């Protein structure tokens, strides 16, 4: 979650409001210390995910997931369905 200083926030408020409208959340800081969080009014993020974001265990810029960068190798004689089933376990 991006942090932005309160002074910078005031000078570019419409820019940051636009980002929040797109689903992004921002932490507002004062002299480098977090003060509050600016997030969409209709927060669709589950509480457990928000807790992970707060603790720094996860990060999210508000966009859609890009997908996996790692692909499983296909072994001879195995169907795609069995590989997917195994990956889900």
mmCIF file as gemmi writes it, N, C-alpha and C atoms, coordinates in Angstrom:
data_model
loop_
_atom_site.group_PDB
_atom_site.id
_atom_site.type_symbol
_atom_site.label_atom_id
_atom_site.label_alt_id
_atom_site.label_comp_id
_atom_site.label_asym_id
_atom_site.label_entity_id
_atom_site.label_seq_id
_atom_site.pdbx_PDB_ins_code
_atom_site.Cartn_x
_atom_site.Cartn_y
_atom_site.Cartn_z
_atom_site.occupancy
_atom_site.B_iso_or_equiv
_atom_site.pdbx_formal_charge
_atom_site.auth_seq_id
_atom_site.auth_asym_id
_atom_site.pdbx_PDB_model_num
ATOM 1 N N . UNK Axp A 1 ? 0.851 -1.165 0 1 0 ? 1 A 1
ATOM 2 C CA . UNK Axp A 1 ? 0 0 0 1 0 ? 1 A 1
ATOM 3 C C . UNK Axp A 1 ? 0.903 1.236 0 1 0 ? 1 A 1
ATOM 4 N N . UNK Axp A 2 ? 0.638 2.128 -0.899 1 0 ? 2 A 1
ATOM 5 C CA . UNK Axp A 2 ? 1.49 3.313 -1.032 1 0 ? 2 A 1
ATOM 6 C C . UNK Axp A 2 ? 1.236 4.295 0.101 1 0 ? 2 A 1
ATOM 7 N N . UNK Axp A 3 ? 2.302 4.935 0.542 1 0 ? 3 A 1
ATOM 8 C CA . UNK Axp A 3 ? 2.206 5.98 1.55 1 0 ? 3 A 1
ATOM 9 C C . UNK Axp A 3 ? 2.429 7.321 0.87 1 0 ? 3 A 1
ATOM 10 N N . UNK Axp A 4 ? 1.676 8.312 1.299 1 0 ? 4 A 1
ATOM 11 C CA . UNK Axp A 4 ? 1.825 9.656 0.734 1 0 ? 4 A 1
ATOM 12 C C . UNK Axp A 4 ? 1.742 10.66 1.884 1 0 ? 4 A 1
ATOM 13 N N . UNK Axp A 5 ? 2.632 11.634 1.843 1 0 ? 5 A 1
ATOM 14 C CA . UNK Axp A 5 ? 2.633 12.672 2.872 1 0 ? 5 A 1
ATOM 15 C C . UNK Axp A 5 ? 1.426 13.588 2.747 1 0 ? 5 A 1
ATOM 16 N N . UNK Axp A 6 ? 0.992 14.118 3.879 1 0 ? 6 A 1
ATOM 17 C CA . UNK Axp A 6 ? -0.217 14.95 3.894 1 0 ? 6 A 1
ATOM 18 C C . UNK Axp A 6 ? -0.041 16.207 3.035 1 0 ? 6 A 1
ATOM 19 N N . UNK Axp A 7 ? 1.143 16.789 3.011 1 0 ? 7 A 1
ATOM 20 C CA . UNK Axp A 7 ? 1.376 18.001 2.207 1 0 ? 7 A 1
ATOM 21 C C . UNK Axp A 7 ? 1.244 17.674 0.717 1 0 ? 7 A 1
ATOM 22 N N . UNK Axp A 8 ? 1.857 16.564 0.307 1 0 ? 8 A 1
ATOM 23 C CA . UNK Axp A 8 ? 1.769 16.141 -1.095 1 0 ? 8 A 1
ATOM 24 C C . UNK Axp A 8 ? 0.323 15.788 -1.448 1 0 ? 8 A 1
ATOM 25 N N . UNK Axp A 9 ? -0.376 15.192 -0.484 1 0 ? 9 A 1
ATOM 26 C CA . UNK Axp A 9 ? -1.775 14.812 -0.682 1 0 ? 9 A 1
ATOM 27 C C . UNK Axp A 9 ? -2.633 16.058 -0.939 1 0 ? 9 A 1
ATOM 28 N N . UNK Axp A 10 ? -2.393 17.108 -0.158 1 0 ? 10 A 1
ATOM 29 C CA . UNK Axp A 10 ? -3.186 18.331 -0.309 1 0 ? 10 A 1
ATOM 30 C C . UNK Axp A 10 ? -2.949 18.991 -1.665 1 0 ? 10 A 1
ATOM 31 N N . UNK Axp A 11 ? -1.71 18.978 -2.14 1 0 ? 11 A 1
ATOM 32 C CA . UNK Axp A 11 ? -1.428 19.66 -3.403 1 0 ? 11 A 1
ATOM 33 C C . UNK Axp A 11 ? -1.907 18.877 -4.62 1 0 ? 11 A 1
ATOM 34 N N . UNK Axp A 12 ? -2.082 17.562 -4.472 1 0 ? 12 A 1
ATOM 35 C CA . UNK Axp A 12 ? -2.521 16.725 -5.604 1 0 ? 12 A 1
ATOM 36 C C . UNK Axp A 12 ? -3.766 15.919 -5.249 1 0 ? 12 A 1
ATOM 37 N N . UNK Axp A 13 ? -4.661 16.52 -4.507 1 0 ? 13 A 1
ATOM 38 C CA . UNK Axp A 13 ? -5.824 15.792 -3.99 1 0 ? 13 A 1
ATOM 39 C C . UNK Axp A 13 ? -6.641 15.11 -5.079 1 0 ? 13 A 1
ATOM 40 N N . UNK Axp A 14 ? -6.94 15.798 -6.167 1 0 ? 14 A 1
ATOM 41 C CA . UNK Axp A 14 ? -7.784 15.192 -7.206 1 0 ? 14 A 1
ATOM 42 C C . UNK Axp A 14 ? -7.112 13.965 -7.821 1 0 ? 14 A 1
ATOM 43 N N . UNK Axp A 15 ? -5.792 13.978 -7.945 1 0 ? 15 A 1
ATOM 44 C CA . UNK Axp A 15 ? -5.054 12.828 -8.471 1 0 ? 15 A 1
ATOM 45 C C . UNK Axp A 15 ? -5.244 11.618 -7.552 1 0 ? 15 A 1
ATOM 46 N N . UNK Axp A 16 ? -5.088 11.827 -6.251 1 0 ? 16 A 1
ATOM 47 C CA . UNK Axp A 16 ? -5.207 10.715 -5.301 1 0 ? 16 A 1
ATOM 48 C C . UNK Axp A 16 ? -6.653 10.242 -5.154 1 0 ? 16 A 1
ATOM 49 N N . UNK Axp A 17 ? -7.6 11.155 -5.22 1 0 ? 17 A 1
ATOM 50 C CA . UNK Axp A 17 ? -9.017 10.76 -5.167 1 0 ? 17 A 1
ATOM 51 C C . UNK Axp A 17 ? -9.35 9.884 -6.371 1 0 ? 17 A 1
ATOM 52 N N . UNK Axp A 18 ? -8.825 10.23 -7.528 1 0 ? 18 A 1
ATOM 53 C CA . UNK Axp A 18 ? -9.053 9.429 -8.737 1 0 ? 18 A 1
ATOM 54 C C . UNK Axp A 18 ? -8.517 8.015 -8.543 1 0 ? 18 A 1
ATOM 55 N N . UNK Axp A 19 ? -7.334 7.887 -7.952 1 0 ? 19 A 1
ATOM 56 C CA . UNK Axp A 19 ? -6.751 6.564 -7.704 1 0 ? 19 A 1
ATOM 57 C C . UNK Axp A 19 ? -7.611 5.765 -6.723 1 0 ? 19 A 1
ATOM 58 N N . UNK Axp A 20 ? -8.125 6.421 -5.71 1 0 ? 20 A 1
ATOM 59 C CA . UNK Axp A 20 ? -8.977 5.731 -4.73 1 0 ? 20 A 1
ATOM 60 C C . UNK Axp A 20 ? -10.278 5.297 -5.385 1 0 ? 20 A 1
ATOM 61 N N . UNK Axp A 21 ? -10.825 6.118 -6.269 1 0 ? 21 A 1
ATOM 62 C CA . UNK Axp A 21 ? -12.043 5.743 -6.998 1 0 ? 21 A 1
ATOM 63 C C . UNK Axp A 21 ? -11.838 4.473 -7.806 1 0 ? 21 A 1
ATOM 64 N N . UNK Axp A 22 ? -10.598 4.252 -8.268 1 0 ? 22 A 1
ATOM 65 C CA . UNK Axp A 22 ? -10.279 3.06 -9.053 1 0 ? 22 A 1
ATOM 66 C C . UNK Axp A 22 ? -10.037 1.836 -8.166 1 0 ? 22 A 1
ATOM 67 N N . UNK Axp A 23 ? -10.17 2.01 -6.855 1 0 ? 23 A 1
ATOM 68 C CA . UNK Axp A 23 ? -10.066 0.878 -5.95 1 0 ? 23 A 1
ATOM 69 C C . UNK Axp A 23 ? -8.809 0.818 -5.118 1 0 ? 23 A 1
ATOM 70 N N . UNK Axp A 24 ? -7.901 1.756 -5.301 1 0 ? 24 A 1
ATOM 71 C CA . UNK Axp A 24 ? -6.64 1.739 -4.558 1 0 ? 24 A 1
ATOM 72 C C . UNK Axp A 24 ? -6.823 2.337 -3.166 1 0 ? 24 A 1
ATOM 73 N N . UNK Axp A 25 ? -6.072 1.86 -2.207 1 0 ? 25 A 1
ATOM 74 C CA . UNK Axp A 25 ? -6.046 2.426 -0.863 1 0 ? 25 A 1
ATOM 75 C C . UNK Axp A 25 ? -4.688 3.073 -0.639 1 0 ? 25 A 1
ATOM 76 N N . UNK Axp A 26 ? -4.665 4.159 0.112 1 0 ? 26 A 1
ATOM 77 C CA . UNK Axp A 26 ? -3.431 4.89 0.385 1 0 ? 26 A 1
ATOM 78 C C . UNK Axp A 26 ? -3.294 5.129 1.882 1 0 ? 26 A 1
ATOM 79 N N . UNK Axp A 27 ? -2.075 5.131 2.366 1 0 ? 27 A 1
ATOM 80 C CA . UNK Axp A 27 ? -1.813 5.494 3.757 1 0 ? 27 A 1
ATOM 81 C C . UNK Axp A 27 ? -1.307 6.928 3.745 1 0 ? 27 A 1
ATOM 82 N N . UNK Axp A 28 ? -1.956 7.793 4.529 1 0 ? 28 A 1
ATOM 83 C CA . UNK Axp A 28 ? -1.569 9.191 4.622 1 0 ? 28 A 1
ATOM 84 C C . UNK Axp A 28 ? -0.625 9.328 5.815 1 0 ? 28 A 1
ATOM 85 N N . UNK Axp A 29 ? 0.521 9.977 5.578 1 0 ? 29 A 1
ATOM 86 C CA . UNK Axp A 29 ? 1.502 10.133 6.642 1 0 ? 29 A 1
ATOM 87 C C . UNK Axp A 29 ? 1.692 11.603 6.991 1 0 ? 29 A 1
ATOM 88 N N . UNK Axp A 30 ? 2.152 11.823 8.22 1 0 ? 30 A 1
ATOM 89 C CA . UNK Axp A 30 ? 2.52 13.156 8.675 1 0 ? 30 A 1
ATOM 90 C C . UNK Axp A 30 ? 3.915 13.042 9.271 1 0 ? 30 A 1
ATOM 91 N N . UNK Axp A 31 ? 4.856 13.722 8.663 1 0 ? 31 A 1
ATOM 92 C CA . UNK Axp A 31 ? 6.266 13.636 9.06 1 0 ? 31 A 1
ATOM 93 C C . UNK Axp A 31 ? 6.773 12.197 9.075 1 0 ? 31 A 1
ATOM 94 N N . UNK Axp A 32 ? 6.333 11.435 8.053 1 0 ? 32 A 1
ATOM 95 C CA . UNK Axp A 32 ? 6.802 10.064 7.888 1 0 ? 32 A 1
ATOM 96 C C . UNK Axp A 32 ? 6.085 9.023 8.713 1 0 ? 32 A 1
ATOM 97 N N . UNK Axp A 33 ? 5.153 9.429 9.548 1 0 ? 33 A 1
ATOM 98 C CA . UNK Axp A 33 ? 4.415 8.481 10.391 1 0 ? 33 A 1
ATOM 99 C C . UNK Axp A 33 ? 2.995 8.3 9.862 1 0 ? 33 A 1
ATOM 100 N N . UNK Axp A 34 ? 2.543 7.052 9.721 1 0 ? 34 A 1
ATOM 101 C CA . UNK Axp A 34 ? 1.177 6.811 9.246 1 0 ? 34 A 1
ATOM 102 C C . UNK Axp A 34 ? 0.143 7.428 10.177 1 0 ? 34 A 1
ATOM 103 N N . UNK Axp A 35 ? -0.835 8.107 9.57 1 0 ? 35 A 1
ATOM 104 C CA . UNK Axp A 35 ? -1.888 8.764 10.341 1 0 ? 35 A 1
ATOM 105 C C . UNK Axp A 35 ? -3.241 8.128 10.065 1 0 ? 35 A 1
ATOM 106 N N . UNK Axp A 36 ? -3.517 7.888 8.79 1 0 ? 36 A 1
ATOM 107 C CA . UNK Axp A 36 ? -4.818 7.346 8.413 1 0 ? 36 A 1
ATOM 108 C C . UNK Axp A 36 ? -4.711 6.638 7.072 1 0 ? 36 A 1
ATOM 109 N N . UNK Axp A 37 ? -5.789 5.974 6.708 1 0 ? 37 A 1
ATOM 110 C CA . UNK Axp A 37 ? -5.84 5.295 5.419 1 0 ? 37 A 1
ATOM 111 C C . UNK Axp A 37 ? -7.004 5.874 4.622 1 0 ? 37 A 1
ATOM 112 N N . UNK Axp A 38 ? -6.75 6.145 3.353 1 0 ? 38 A 1
ATOM 113 C CA . UNK Axp A 38 ? -7.777 6.625 2.437 1 0 ? 38 A 1
ATOM 114 C C . UNK Axp A 38 ? -8.132 5.457 1.536 1 0 ? 38 A 1
ATOM 115 N N . UNK Axp A 39 ? -9.39 5.041 1.575 1 0 ? 39 A 1
ATOM 116 C CA . UNK Axp A 39 ? -9.819 3.887 0.789 1 0 ? 39 A 1
ATOM 117 C C . UNK Axp A 39 ? -11.204 4.135 0.225 1 0 ? 39 A 1
ATOM 118 N N . UNK Axp A 40 ? -11.593 3.359 -0.796 1 0 ? 40 A 1
ATOM 119 C CA . UNK Axp A 40 ? -12.923 3.535 -1.379 1 0 ? 40 A 1
ATOM 120 C C . UNK Axp A 40 ? -14.021 3.384 -0.325 1 0 ? 40 A 1
ATOM 121 N N . UNK Axp A 41 ? -15.102 4.139 -0.483 1 0 ? 41 A 1
ATOM 122 C CA . UNK Axp A 41 ? -16.206 4.082 0.476 1 0 ? 41 A 1
ATOM 123 C C . UNK Axp A 41 ? -16.815 2.686 0.535 1 0 ? 41 A 1
ATOM 124 N N . UNK Axp A 42 ? -16.919 2.039 -0.61 1 0 ? 42 A 1
ATOM 125 C CA . UNK Axp A 42 ? -17.441 0.673 -0.667 1 0 ? 42 A 1
ATOM 126 C C . UNK Axp A 42 ? -16.253 -0.273 -0.663 1 0 ? 42 A 1
ATOM 127 N N . UNK Axp A 43 ? -15.757 -0.561 0.512 1 0 ? 43 A 1
ATOM 128 C CA . UNK Axp A 43 ? -14.593 -1.425 0.63 1 0 ? 43 A 1
ATOM 129 C C . UNK Axp A 43 ? -15.007 -2.873 0.398 1 0 ? 43 A 1
ATOM 130 N N . UNK Axp A 44 ? -14.583 -3.43 -0.715 1 0 ? 44 A 1
ATOM 131 C CA . UNK Axp A 44 ? -14.937 -4.803 -1.059 1 0 ? 44 A 1
ATOM 132 C C . UNK Axp A 44 ? -13.838 -5.787 -0.666 1 0 ? 44 A 1
ATOM 133 N N . UNK Axp A 45 ? -12.831 -5.291 0.033 1 0 ? 45 A 1
ATOM 134 C CA . UNK Axp A 45 ? -11.734 -6.15 0.457 1 0 ? 45 A 1
ATOM 135 C C . UNK Axp A 45 ? -12.151 -6.87 1.738 1 0 ? 45 A 1
ATOM 136 N N . UNK Axp A 46 ? -12.051 -8.199 1.754 1 0 ? 46 A 1
ATOM 137 C CA . UNK Axp A 46 ? -12.399 -8.942 2.97 1 0 ? 46 A 1
ATOM 138 C C . UNK Axp A 46 ? -11.526 -8.511 4.148 1 0 ? 46 A 1
ATOM 139 N N . UNK Axp A 47 ? -12.068 -8.517 5.368 1 0 ? 47 A 1
ATOM 140 C CA . UNK Axp A 47 ? -11.324 -8.06 6.549 1 0 ? 47 A 1
ATOM 141 C C . UNK Axp A 47 ? -9.992 -8.786 6.763 1 0 ? 47 A 1
ATOM 142 N N . UNK Axp A 48 ? -9.938 -10.093 6.46 1 0 ? 48 A 1
ATOM 143 C CA . UNK Axp A 48 ? -8.678 -10.813 6.666 1 0 ? 48 A 1
ATOM 144 C C . UNK Axp A 48 ? -7.595 -10.329 5.695 1 0 ? 48 A 1
ATOM 145 N N . UNK Axp A 49 ? -7.996 -9.928 4.494 1 0 ? 49 A 1
ATOM 146 C CA . UNK Axp A 49 ? -7.035 -9.382 3.528 1 0 ? 49 A 1
ATOM 147 C C . UNK Axp A 49 ? -6.556 -8.011 3.996 1 0 ? 49 A 1
ATOM 148 N N . UNK Axp A 50 ? -7.478 -7.202 4.497 1 0 ? 50 A 1
ATOM 149 C CA . UNK Axp A 50 ? -7.11 -5.88 5.018 1 0 ? 50 A 1
ATOM 150 C C . UNK Axp A 50 ? -6.121 -6.026 6.165 1 0 ? 50 A 1
ATOM 151 N N . UNK Axp A 51 ? -6.316 -7.016 7.022 1 0 ? 51 A 1
ATOM 152 C CA . UNK Axp A 51 ? -5.395 -7.257 8.131 1 0 ? 51 A 1
ATOM 153 C C . UNK Axp A 51 ? -4.003 -7.611 7.611 1 0 ? 51 A 1
ATOM 154 N N . UNK Axp A 52 ? -3.941 -8.428 6.548 1 0 ? 52 A 1
ATOM 155 C CA . UNK Axp A 52 ? -2.647 -8.783 5.96 1 0 ? 52 A 1
ATOM 156 C C . UNK Axp A 52 ? -1.963 -7.548 5.369 1 0 ? 52 A 1
ATOM 157 N N . UNK Axp A 53 ? -2.737 -6.663 4.747 1 0 ? 53 A 1
ATOM 158 C CA . UNK Axp A 53 ? -2.183 -5.432 4.19 1 0 ? 53 A 1
ATOM 159 C C . UNK Axp A 53 ? -1.632 -4.548 5.306 1 0 ? 53 A 1
ATOM 160 N N . UNK Axp A 54 ? -2.385 -4.453 6.411 1 0 ? 54 A 1
ATOM 161 C CA . UNK Axp A 54 ? -1.957 -3.64 7.552 1 0 ? 54 A 1
ATOM 162 C C . UNK Axp A 54 ? -0.645 -4.129 8.139 1 0 ? 54 A 1
ATOM 163 N N . UNK Axp A 55 ? -0.484 -5.446 8.21 1 0 ? 55 A 1
ATOM 164 C CA . UNK Axp A 55 ? 0.721 -6.033 8.807 1 0 ? 55 A 1
ATOM 165 C C . UNK Axp A 55 ? 1.893 -6.082 7.837 1 0 ? 55 A 1
ATOM 166 N N . UNK Axp A 56 ? 1.653 -5.72 6.585 1 0 ? 56 A 1
ATOM 167 C CA . UNK Axp A 56 ? 2.715 -5.748 5.59 1 0 ? 56 A 1
ATOM 168 C C . UNK Axp A 56 ? 3.004 -7.138 5.05 1 0 ? 56 A 1
ATOM 169 N N . UNK Axp A 57 ? 2.086 -8.091 5.298 1 0 ? 57 A 1
ATOM 170 C CA . UNK Axp A 57 ? 2.265 -9.452 4.805 1 0 ? 57 A 1
ATOM 171 C C . UNK Axp A 57 ? 1.898 -9.576 3.334 1 0 ? 57 A 1
ATOM 172 N N . UNK Axp A 58 ? 1.17 -8.594 2.821 1 0 ? 58 A 1
ATOM 173 C CA . UNK Axp A 58 ? 0.756 -8.589 1.421 1 0 ? 58 A 1
ATOM 174 C C . UNK Axp A 58 ? 0.754 -7.143 0.94 1 0 ? 58 A 1
ATOM 175 N N . UNK Axp A 59 ? 0.777 -6.962 -0.364 1 0 ? 59 A 1
ATOM 176 C CA . UNK Axp A 59 ? 0.666 -5.618 -0.923 1 0 ? 59 A 1
ATOM 177 C C . UNK Axp A 59 ? -0.273 -5.671 -2.119 1 0 ? 59 A 1
ATOM 178 N N . UNK Axp A 60 ? -0.923 -4.541 -2.374 1 0 ? 60 A 1
ATOM 179 C CA . UNK Axp A 60 ? -1.874 -4.473 -3.469 1 0 ? 60 A 1
ATOM 180 C C . UNK Axp A 60 ? -2.009 -3.029 -3.897 1 0 ? 60 A 1
ATOM 181 N N . UNK Axp A 61 ? -1.948 -2.799 -5.191 1 0 ? 61 A 1
ATOM 182 C CA . UNK Axp A 61 ? -2.044 -1.438 -5.712 1 0 ? 61 A 1
ATOM 183 C C . UNK Axp A 61 ? -3.44 -1.102 -6.21 1 0 ? 61 A 1
ATOM 184 N N . UNK Axp A 62 ? -4.396 -2.004 -6.003 1 0 ? 62 A 1
ATOM 185 C CA . UNK Axp A 62 ? -5.767 -1.728 -6.384 1 0 ? 62 A 1
ATOM 186 C C . UNK Axp A 62 ? -6.173 -2.276 -7.738 1 0 ? 62 A 1
ATOM 187 N N . UNK Axp A 63 ? -5.251 -2.809 -8.496 1 0 ? 63 A 1
ATOM 188 C CA . UNK Axp A 63 ? -5.573 -3.345 -9.812 1 0 ? 63 A 1
ATOM 189 C C . UNK Axp A 63 ? -5.991 -4.797 -9.765 1 0 ? 63 A 1
ATOM 190 N N . UNK Axp A 64 ? -6.295 -5.323 -10.927 1 0 ? 64 A 1
ATOM 191 C CA . UNK Axp A 64 ? -6.651 -6.733 -11.029 1 0 ? 64 A 1
ATOM 192 C C . UNK Axp A 64 ? -5.386 -7.579 -10.988 1 0 ? 64 A 1
ATOM 193 N N . UNK Axp A 65 ? -5.484 -8.801 -10.47 1 0 ? 65 A 1
ATOM 194 C CA . UNK Axp A 65 ? -4.306 -9.675 -10.455 1 0 ? 65 A 1
ATOM 195 C C . UNK Axp A 65 ? -3.799 -9.929 -11.872 1 0 ? 65 A 1
ATOM 196 N N . UNK Axp A 66 ? -2.493 -10.002 -12.006 1 0 ? 66 A 1
ATOM 197 C CA . UNK Axp A 66 ? -1.884 -10.215 -13.312 1 0 ? 66 A 1
ATOM 198 C C . UNK Axp A 66 ? -1.795 -11.684 -13.68 1 0 ? 66 A 1
ATOM 199 N N . UNK Axp A 67 ? -1.974 -12.562 -12.739 1 0 ? 67 A 1
ATOM 200 C CA . UNK Axp A 67 ? -1.875 -13.988 -13.009 1 0 ? 67 A 1
ATOM 201 C C . UNK Axp A 67 ? -0.529 -14.533 -12.578 1 0 ? 67 A 1
ATOM 202 N N . UNK Axp A 68 ? -0.375 -15.804 -12.718 1 0 ? 68 A 1
ATOM 203 C CA . UNK Axp A 68 ? 0.843 -16.461 -12.27 1 0 ? 68 A 1
ATOM 204 C C . UNK Axp A 68 ? 1.968 -16.269 -13.276 1 0 ? 68 A 1
ATOM 205 N N . UNK Axp A 69 ? 3.159 -16.116 -12.756 1 0 ? 69 A 1
ATOM 206 C CA . UNK Axp A 69 ? 4.343 -16.039 -13.611 1 0 ? 69 A 1
ATOM 207 C C . UNK Axp A 69 ? 5.041 -17.393 -13.692 1 0 ? 69 A 1
ATOM 208 N N . UNK Axp A 70 ? 4.61 -18.313 -12.86 1 0 ? 70 A 1
ATOM 209 C CA . UNK Axp A 70 ? 5.236 -19.621 -12.789 1 0 ? 70 A 1
ATOM 210 C C . UNK Axp A 70 ? 4.263 -20.659 -13.356 1 0 ? 70 A 1
ATOM 211 N N . UNK Axp A 71 ? 4.739 -21.445 -14.289 1 0 ? 71 A 1
ATOM 212 C CA . UNK Axp A 71 ? 3.897 -22.463 -14.905 1 0 ? 71 A 1
ATOM 213 C C . UNK Axp A 71 ? 4.418 -23.845 -14.546 1 0 ? 71 A 1
ATOM 214 N N . UNK Axp A 72 ? 3.496 -24.773 -14.346 1 0 ? 72 A 1
ATOM 215 C CA . UNK Axp A 72 ? 3.886 -26.146 -14.039 1 0 ? 72 A 1
ATOM 216 C C . UNK Axp A 72 ? 4.293 -26.865 -15.314 1 0 ? 72 A 1
ATOM 217 N N . UNK Axp A 73 ? 5.368 -27.635 -15.268 1 0 ? 73 A 1
ATOM 218 C CA . UNK Axp A 73 ? 5.743 -28.414 -16.456 1 0 ? 73 A 1
ATOM 219 C C . UNK Axp A 73 ? 4.763 -29.57 -16.655 1 0 ? 73 A 1
ATOM 220 N N . UNK Axp A 74 ? 4.429 -29.833 -17.88 1 0 ? 74 A 1
ATOM 221 C CA . UNK Axp A 74 ? 3.506 -30.927 -18.199 1 0 ? 74 A 1
ATOM 222 C C . UNK Axp A 74 ? 4.33 -32.2 -18.372 1 0 ? 74 A 1
ATOM 223 N N . UNK Axp A 75 ? 3.943 -33.229 -17.618 1 0 ? 75 A 1
ATOM 224 C CA . UNK Axp A 75 ? 4.649 -34.506 -17.701 1 0 ? 75 A 1
ATOM 225 C C . UNK Axp A 75 ? 3.94 -35.411 -18.693 1 0 ? 75 A 1
ATOM 226 N N . UNK Axp A 76 ? 4.712 -36.212 -19.394 1 0 ? 76 A 1
ATOM 227 C CA . UNK Axp A 76 ? 4.141 -37.123 -20.386 1 0 ? 76 A 1
ATOM 228 C C . UNK Axp A 76 ? 3.137 -38.058 -19.739 1 0 ? 76 A 1
ATOM 229 N N . UNK Axp A 77 ? 2.045 -38.271 -20.45 1 0 ? 77 A 1
ATOM 230 C CA . UNK Axp A 77 ? 1.048 -39.222 -19.994 1 0 ? 77 A 1
ATOM 231 C C . UNK Axp A 77 ? 0.044 -38.675 -18.997 1 0 ? 77 A 1
ATOM 232 N N . UNK Axp A 78 ? 0.2 -37.45 -18.551 1 0 ? 78 A 1
ATOM 233 C CA . UNK Axp A 78 ? -0.746 -36.87 -17.585 1 0 ? 78 A 1
ATOM 234 C C . UNK Axp A 78 ? -1.665 -35.887 -18.302 1 0 ? 78 A 1
ATOM 235 N N . UNK Axp A 79 ? -2.916 -35.875 -17.883 1 0 ? 79 A 1
ATOM 236 C CA . UNK Axp A 79 ? -3.858 -34.931 -18.492 1 0 ? 79 A 1
ATOM 237 C C . UNK Axp A 79 ? -3.751 -33.58 -17.786 1 0 ? 79 A 1
ATOM 238 N N . UNK Axp A 80 ? -4.157 -32.546 -18.479 1 0 ? 80 A 1
ATOM 239 C CA . UNK Axp A 80 ? -4.171 -31.208 -17.904 1 0 ? 80 A 1
ATOM 240 C C . UNK Axp A 80 ? -5.094 -31.178 -16.684 1 0 ? 80 A 1
ATOM 241 N N . UNK Axp A 81 ? -6.21 -31.879 -16.757 1 0 ? 81 A 1
ATOM 242 C CA . UNK Axp A 81 ? -7.156 -31.917 -15.642 1 0 ? 81 A 1
ATOM 243 C C . UNK Axp A 81 ? -6.507 -32.47 -14.378 1 0 ? 81 A 1
ATOM 244 N N . UNK Axp A 82 ? -5.705 -33.531 -14.516 1 0 ? 82 A 1
ATOM 245 C CA . UNK Axp A 82 ? -5.067 -34.099 -13.329 1 0 ? 82 A 1
ATOM 246 C C . UNK Axp A 82 ? -4.01 -33.159 -12.763 1 0 ? 82 A 1
ATOM 247 N N . UNK Axp A 83 ? -3.319 -32.421 -13.627 1 0 ? 83 A 1
ATOM 248 C CA . UNK Axp A 83 ? -2.325 -31.45 -13.161 1 0 ? 83 A 1
ATOM 249 C C . UNK Axp A 83 ? -2.999 -30.32 -12.407 1 0 ? 83 A 1
ATOM 250 N N . UNK Axp A 84 ? -4.103 -29.81 -12.941 1 0 ? 84 A 1
ATOM 251 C CA . UNK Axp A 84 ? -4.842 -28.733 -12.288 1 0 ? 84 A 1
ATOM 252 C C . UNK Axp A 84 ? -5.391 -29.218 -10.944 1 0 ? 84 A 1
ATOM 253 N N . UNK Axp A 85 ? -5.942 -30.419 -10.934 1 0 ? 85 A 1
ATOM 254 C CA . UNK Axp A 85 ? -6.473 -30.995 -9.694 1 0 ? 85 A 1
ATOM 255 C C . UNK Axp A 85 ? -5.393 -31.107 -8.627 1 0 ? 85 A 1
ATOM 256 N N . UNK Axp A 86 ? -4.22 -31.554 -9.032 1 0 ? 86 A 1
ATOM 257 C CA . UNK Axp A 86 ? -3.101 -31.696 -8.096 1 0 ? 86 A 1
ATOM 258 C C . UNK Axp A 86 ? -2.654 -30.334 -7.572 1 0 ? 86 A 1
ATOM 259 N N . UNK Axp A 87 ? -2.614 -29.328 -8.44 1 0 ? 87 A 1
ATOM 260 C CA . UNK Axp A 87 ? -2.18 -27.982 -8.035 1 0 ? 87 A 1
ATOM 261 C C . UNK Axp A 87 ? -3.156 -27.351 -7.056 1 0 ? 87 A 1
ATOM 262 N N . UNK Axp A 88 ? -4.407 -27.724 -7.11 1 0 ? 88 A 1
ATOM 263 C CA . UNK Axp A 88 ? -5.423 -27.162 -6.213 1 0 ? 88 A 1
ATOM 264 C C . UNK Axp A 88 ? -5.353 -27.733 -4.805 1 0 ? 88 A 1
ATOM 265 N N . UNK Axp A 89 ? -4.657 -28.836 -4.632 1 0 ? 89 A 1
ATOM 266 C CA . UNK Axp A 89 ? -4.558 -29.449 -3.307 1 0 ? 89 A 1
ATOM 267 C C . UNK Axp A 89 ? -3.595 -28.754 -2.458 1 0 ? 89 A 1
